[in-house]
Amino acid sequence: MTRDDIIRLAKEAGFGELMDAWPLPLERFAALVAAAEQNECERLKHAMREAMYLLDQPEPIPHAAFSKLLCALNPDLPSAIRARGNK
């Protein structure tokens, strides 16, 4: 993402005057968001590779491995399951 992209998106989001006053902090924020998104994509890519490996095995997937995989794909899954159980 270029500096111009960041400025355009910030203005579209309503940061017009703020962007003029604080361009560097907003650019830094955009870089942090982009890095966090990249890290999440890498985590999911790793989990998908692990899933493909597990699915390619001749034996059934052990329950613990399957649970680990599901939690890697969706970190909120354990708390969502617990919340459903508390209803």
N, CA, C and O of each residue as an XYZ file, in Angstrom:
348
protein
N       0.850     -1.167      0.000
C       0.000      0.000      0.000
C       0.899      1.235      0.000
O       1.820      1.356      0.808
N       0.613      2.127     -0.907
C       1.437      3.330     -1.013
C       0.953      4.410     -0.047
O      -0.130      4.315      0.529
N       1.784      5.435      0.113
C       1.414      6.564      0.975
C       0.137      7.218      0.451
O      -0.737      7.597      1.230
N       0.033      7.349     -0.866
C      -1.166      7.948     -1.455
C      -2.406      7.106     -1.172
O      -3.483      7.650     -0.932
N      -2.260      5.770     -1.200
C      -3.383      4.886     -0.868
C      -3.837      5.122      0.572
O      -5.033      5.211      0.849
N      -2.878      5.221      1.475
C      -3.194      5.433      2.889
C      -3.926      6.759      3.076
O      -4.923      6.829      3.794
N      -3.432      7.798      2.433
C      -4.057      9.114      2.550
C      -5.467      9.076      1.966
O      -6.399      9.607      2.570
N      -5.634      8.459      0.805
C      -6.949      8.370      0.172
C      -7.931      7.615      1.067
O      -9.063      8.059      1.254
N      -7.505      6.479      1.620
C      -8.384      5.688      2.485
C      -8.716      6.440      3.777
O      -9.851      6.392      4.251
N      -7.736      7.127      4.337
C      -7.983      7.899      5.563
C      -9.003      8.996      5.291
O      -9.890      9.232      6.112
N      -8.889      9.663      4.162
C      -9.855     10.716      3.834
C     -11.235     10.126      3.572
O     -12.242     10.715      3.964
N     -11.293      8.967      2.913
C     -12.577      8.297      2.691
C     -13.228      7.908      4.016
O     -14.453      7.902      4.134
N     -12.405      7.585      5.008
C     -12.918      7.193      6.326
C     -13.289      8.403      7.186
O     -13.785      8.236      8.301
N     -13.057      9.614      6.685
C     -13.440     10.802      7.427
C     -12.324     11.448      8.227
O     -12.586     12.280      9.095
N     -11.087     11.077      7.948
C      -9.958     11.637      8.675
C      -9.376     12.863      7.966
O      -8.197     13.167      8.145
N     -10.162     13.559      7.179
C      -9.673     14.673      6.370
C      -8.750     15.624      7.094
O      -7.559     15.676      6.790
N      -9.279     16.391      8.059
C      -8.466     17.383      8.779
C      -7.425     16.708      9.662
O      -6.304     17.198      9.803
N      -7.802     15.585     10.252
C      -6.865     14.854     11.101
C      -5.686     14.352     10.269
O      -4.544     14.359     10.729
N      -5.972     13.917      9.039
C      -4.906     13.433      8.158
C      -3.936     14.564      7.847
O      -2.726     14.352      7.760
N      -4.480     15.772      7.679
C      -3.600     16.918      7.401
C      -2.732     17.245      8.611
O      -1.577     17.645      8.461
N      -3.295     17.074      9.824
C      -2.567     17.421     11.043
C      -1.615     16.320     11.496
O      -0.527     16.606     11.996
N      -2.024     15.042     11.319
C      -1.236     13.917     11.829
C      -0.973     12.861     10.768
O      -1.370     11.711     10.959
N      -0.337     13.186      9.682
C      -0.160     12.179      8.629
C       0.743     11.020      9.047
O       0.470      9.872      8.694
N       1.798     11.294      9.780
C       2.735     10.219     10.130
C       2.136      9.200     11.099
O       2.311      8.002     10.875
N       1.429      9.611     12.178
C       0.804      8.600     13.034
C      -0.233      7.760     12.297
O      -0.341      6.558     12.542
N      -0.994      8.377     11.402
C      -1.985      7.601     10.657
C      -1.309      6.637      9.677
O      -1.781      5.517      9.482
N      -0.229      7.062      9.074
C       0.523      6.154      8.203
C       1.089      4.986      9.013
O       1.052      3.839      8.568
N       1.599      5.278     10.176
C       2.139      4.232     11.055
C       1.032      3.273     11.463
O       1.234      2.059     11.469
N      -0.137      3.806     11.803
C      -1.281      2.969     12.156
C      -1.654      2.061     10.991
O      -1.898      0.870     11.185
N      -1.699      2.613      9.790
C      -2.023      1.811      8.604
C      -0.994      0.701      8.406
O      -1.354     -0.417      8.036
N       0.269      0.998      8.645
C       1.315     -0.023      8.509
C       1.141     -1.120      9.554
O       1.337     -2.298      9.255
N       0.773     -0.738     10.785
C       0.542     -1.732     11.833
C      -0.652     -2.624     11.510
O      -0.606     -3.833     11.738
N      -1.715     -2.033     10.984
C      -2.894     -2.816     10.597
C      -2.525     -3.778      9.476
O      -2.911     -4.947      9.510
N      -1.789     -3.303      8.493
C      -1.376     -4.158      7.383
C      -0.490     -5.305      7.867
O      -0.628     -6.435      7.399
N       0.410     -5.022      8.794
C       1.284     -6.069      9.329
C       0.481     -7.099     10.123
O       0.734     -8.299     10.020
N      -0.475     -6.637     10.906
C      -1.319     -7.571     11.672
C      -2.131     -8.445     10.734
O      -2.287     -9.642     10.974
N      -2.646     -7.855      9.668
C      -3.409     -8.634      8.686
C      -2.510     -9.667      8.009
O      -2.928    -10.803      7.786
N      -1.290     -9.282      7.686
C      -0.343    -10.205      7.066
C      -0.028    -11.361      8.004
O       0.037    -12.512      7.572
N       0.169    -11.060      9.295
C       0.452    -12.116     10.275
C      -0.718    -13.082     10.384
O      -0.516    -14.292     10.476
N      -1.935    -12.559     10.374
C      -3.122    -13.418     10.449
C      -3.228    -14.297      9.206
O      -3.574    -15.474      9.308
N      -2.937    -13.741      8.047
C      -2.954    -14.532      6.814
C      -1.906    -15.641      6.873
O      -2.176    -16.765      6.450
N      -0.734    -15.345      7.383
C       0.315    -16.361      7.515
C      -0.112    -17.459      8.487
O       0.139    -18.639      8.240
N      -0.761    -17.073      9.596
C      -1.225    -18.056     10.569
C      -2.254    -18.979      9.938
O      -2.198    -20.196     10.116
N      -3.193    -18.402      9.201
C      -4.216    -19.216      8.547
C      -3.613    -20.100      7.456
O      -4.031    -21.243      7.275
N      -2.632    -19.569      6.732
C      -1.975    -20.360      5.691
C      -1.277    -21.565      6.321
O      -1.340    -22.673      5.789
N      -0.618    -21.345      7.449
C       0.045    -22.439      8.150
C      -0.985    -23.473      8.620
O      -0.764    -24.676      8.483
N      -2.106    -23.006      9.171
C      -3.155    -23.924      9.633
C      -3.732    -24.716      8.475
O      -4.033    -25.900      8.628
N      -3.889    -24.091      7.326
C      -4.414    -24.811      6.157
C      -3.416    -25.854      5.665
O      -3.807    -26.951      5.266
N      -2.134    -25.517      5.693
C      -1.114    -26.508      5.307
C      -1.159    -27.704      6.251
O      -1.062    -28.852      5.820
N      -1.307    -27.422      7.545
C      -1.395    -28.489      8.532
C      -2.649    -29.336      8.280
O      -2.614    -30.560      8.404
N      -3.738    -28.684      7.931
C      -4.981    -29.410      7.635
C      -4.791    -30.322      6.428
O      -5.216    -31.477      6.439
N      -4.159    -29.800      5.400
C      -3.929    -30.612      4.209
C      -3.042    -31.809      4.533
O      -3.256    -32.904      4.013
N      -2.048    -31.601      5.390
C      -1.188    -32.703      5.801
C      -1.988    -33.749      6.567
O      -1.873    -34.945      6.301
N      -2.809    -33.287      7.530
C      -3.598    -34.219      8.332
C      -4.606    -34.985      7.477
O      -4.832    -36.175      7.695
N      -5.198    -34.315      6.525
C      -6.199    -34.968      5.675
C      -5.565    -35.957      4.709
O      -6.250    -36.836      4.187
N      -4.275    -35.826      4.465
C      -3.582    -36.705      3.526
C      -3.058    -37.971      4.206
O      -2.455    -38.816      3.544
N      -3.278    -38.116      5.509
C      -2.775    -39.273      6.240
C      -3.696    -40.481      6.034
O      -4.909    -40.322      5.901
N      -3.111    -41.699      6.008
C      -3.938    -42.894      5.801
C      -4.813    -43.235      7.004
O      -5.847    -43.885      6.850
N      -4.410    -42.803      8.199
C      -5.179    -43.090      9.415
C      -6.145    -41.946      9.701
O      -5.905    -40.822      9.260
N      -7.234    -42.204     10.428
C      -8.140    -41.111     10.800
C      -7.408    -40.058     11.628
O      -6.442    -40.360     12.329
N      -7.876    -38.843     11.535
C      -7.275    -37.732     12.280
C      -7.616    -37.893     13.760
O      -8.791    -38.004     14.108
N      -6.601    -37.908     14.644
C      -6.893    -37.975     16.082
C      -7.710    -36.766     16.524
O      -7.558    -35.668     15.989
N      -8.572    -36.983     17.501
C      -9.446    -35.916     17.983
C      -8.648    -34.686     18.420
O      -9.022    -33.559     18.094
N      -7.557    -34.893     19.152
C      -6.760    -33.760     19.652
C      -6.180    -32.950     18.490
O      -6.155    -31.720     18.537
N      -5.718    -33.638     17.459
C      -5.153    -32.937     16.299
C      -6.239    -32.149     15.572
O      -6.009    -31.024     15.129
N      -7.412    -32.743     15.454
C      -8.519    -32.063     14.788
C      -8.949    -30.833     15.587
O      -9.205    -29.776     15.011
N      -9.029    -30.970     16.910
C      -9.390    -29.836     17.765
C      -8.360    -28.718     17.642
O      -8.715    -27.542     17.568
N      -7.093    -29.091     17.622
C      -6.020    -28.105     17.486
C      -6.155    -27.359     16.160
O      -5.990    -26.141     16.098
N      -6.454    -28.106     15.107
C      -6.605    -27.503     13.795
C      -7.775    -26.526     13.777
O      -7.639    -25.407     13.282
N      -8.919    -26.936     14.308
C     -10.082    -26.048     14.341
C      -9.784    -24.778     15.119
O     -10.185    -23.690     14.706
N      -9.089    -24.902     16.232
C      -8.758    -23.732     17.046
C      -7.747    -22.832     16.340
O      -7.764    -21.614     16.518
N      -6.867    -23.432     15.537
C      -5.913    -22.617     14.777
C      -6.638    -21.818     13.702
O      -6.281    -20.673     13.425
N      -7.653    -22.421     13.100
C      -8.407    -21.721     12.066
C      -9.312    -20.650     12.660
O      -9.532    -19.606     12.046
N      -9.837    -20.909     13.856
C     -10.737    -19.943     14.499
C     -10.420    -19.903     15.990
O     -10.958    -20.706     16.753
N      -9.544    -18.970     16.426
C      -9.138    -18.905     17.831
C     -10.303    -18.665     18.802
O     -10.184    -18.965     19.990
N     -11.421    -18.131     18.311
C     -12.568    -17.872     19.173
C     -13.453    -19.100     19.349
O     -14.426    -19.057     20.102
N     -13.131    -20.182     18.671
C     -13.981    -21.363     18.713
C     -14.159    -21.936     20.120
O     -15.296    -22.214     20.500
N     -13.099    -22.129     20.915
C     -13.308    -22.696     22.256
C     -14.264    -21.869     23.109
O     -15.136    -22.430     23.772
N     -14.115    -20.545     23.103
C     -15.014    -19.726     23.918
C     -16.431    -19.744     23.356
O     -17.395    -19.671     24.118
N     -16.571    -19.840     22.034
C     -17.915    -19.925     21.427
C     -18.597    -21.233     21.839
O     -19.792    -21.245     22.133
N     -17.845    -22.324     21.861
C     -18.399    -23.610     22.273
C     -18.811    -23.567     23.743
O     -19.886    -24.041     24.109
N     -17.937    -22.987     24.588
C     -18.271    -22.874     26.007
C     -19.508    -22.007     26.222
O     -20.350    -22.312     27.067
N     -19.610    -20.925     25.451
C     -20.765    -20.026     25.583
C     -22.053    -20.738     25.194
O     -23.086    -20.537     25.833
N     -22.006    -21.562     24.161
C     -23.197    -22.326     23.773
C     -23.593    -23.301     24.860
O     -24.780    -23.520     25.102
N     -22.600    -23.891     25.519
C     -22.877    -24.852     26.584
C     -23.483    -24.198     27.816
O     -24.148    -24.866     28.607
N     -23.261    -22.904     27.987
C     -23.778    -22.184     29.153
C     -25.190    -21.646     28.932
O     -25.764    -21.045     29.839
N     -25.760    -21.850     27.741
C     -27.118    -21.331     27.476
C     -28.154    -22.188     28.129
O     -29.348    -21.907     28.016
